[in-house]
Amino acid sequence: MFITWLGHSCFKIQDKEMIIVIDPYGPDYGPKPPKLKADLVAVTHDHKDHNYTDSIMGEPFKINGPGEYEVKGVYVQGIPSFHDNQQGKERGANTIYRFEIDGVSIAHLGDLGHVLTEQQLEMLEGTDVLLIPVGGVYTLDAKQAVEVISQIEPRIVIPMHYDTPEFSKKIKLDGLNKFCKEIGICKTGVVDKLKINGKELPAEETQVIVMSMNK
């Protein structure tokens, strides 16, 4: 299985049978959205930098909220959460997605704006790979992101939703350096496509991998 970061909060997860795209961004927020073919597209919340499903080719199964789903043998759980720490009063709802694919559990936190409740944490228990926002302003900042990582204790962490040149003109976020200083274990710019094998996941310490944006 391969994980590709397409910028902002958009990821592609692909194995031999399935292509999943999460949070495709619209043309007004960054570079021209990549045209992607997918079997499943998941949207964490209805903001235009996360919900541009027009860029997805084919006839994918679309998920845009909490619930349990199964598509081509891939189990998906949508977990309700909020875009802020005021029970959604500032920016509304957010859905966390957990994907079970090829024996690996991958969680995408969307624009989570608060530390996890006990119920949310229970639903995320056993997460192997965590895709987490770290740029603050609209979502978790560096310190909060590290707190959520400590709650979940995943094998691999991939930061997302932080300041990059491609998106900085439209969306003002904190840079990656704040998060890397806070957590202290970033491996920067080493991969633009991450191969994941359930049998080869880190066994002890959490590994943070900063991915290069695939254009």
Rosetta blueprint (number, residue, H / E / L):
1 M L
2 F E
3 I E
4 T E
5 W E
6 L E
7 G E
8 H L
9 S L
10 C E
11 F E
12 K E
13 I E
14 Q E
15 D L
16 K L
17 E L
18 M L
19 I E
20 I E
21 V E
22 I E
23 D L
24 P L
25 Y L
26 G L
27 P L
28 D L
29 Y L
30 G L
31 P L
32 K L
33 P L
34 P L
35 K L
36 L E
37 K E
38 A L
39 D L
40 L E
41 V E
42 A E
43 V L
44 T L
45 H L
46 D L
47 H L
48 K L
49 D L
50 H L
51 N L
52 Y L
53 T H
54 D H
55 S H
56 I E
57 M E
58 G L
59 E L
60 P L
61 F E
62 K E
63 I E
64 N L
65 G L
66 P L
67 G E
68 E E
69 Y E
70 E E
71 V E
72 K L
73 G L
74 V E
75 Y E
76 V E
77 Q E
78 G E
79 I E
80 P E
81 S E
82 F E
83 H L
84 D L
85 N L
86 Q L
87 Q L
88 G L
89 K L
90 E L
91 R L
92 G L
93 A E
94 N E
95 T E
96 I E
97 Y E
98 R E
99 F E
100 E E
101 I E
102 D L
103 G L
104 V E
105 S E
106 I E
107 A E
108 H E
109 L L
110 G L
111 D L
112 L L
113 G L
114 H L
115 V L
116 L L
117 T L
118 E H
119 Q H
120 Q H
121 L H
122 E H
123 M H
124 L L
125 E L
126 G L
127 T L
128 D L
129 V E
130 L E
131 L E
132 I E
133 P E
134 V L
135 G L
136 G L
137 V L
138 Y L
139 T L
140 L L
141 D L
142 A H
143 K H
144 Q H
145 A H
146 V H
147 E H
148 V H
149 I H
150 S H
151 Q H
152 I H
153 E L
154 P L
155 R L
156 I E
157 V E
158 I E
159 P E
160 M E
161 H L
162 Y L
163 D L
164 T L
165 P L
166 E L
167 F L
168 S L
169 K L
170 K L
171 I L
172 K L
173 L L
174 D L
175 G L
176 L H
177 N H
178 K H
179 F H
180 C H
181 K H
182 E H
183 I H
184 G L
185 I L
186 C E
187 K E
188 T E
189 G E
190 V E
191 V E
192 D L
193 K L
194 L E
195 K E
196 I L
197 N L
198 G H
199 K H
200 E H
201 L L
202 P L
203 A L
204 E L
205 E L
206 T L
207 Q E
208 V E
209 I E
210 V E
211 M E
212 S L
213 M L
214 N L
215 K L
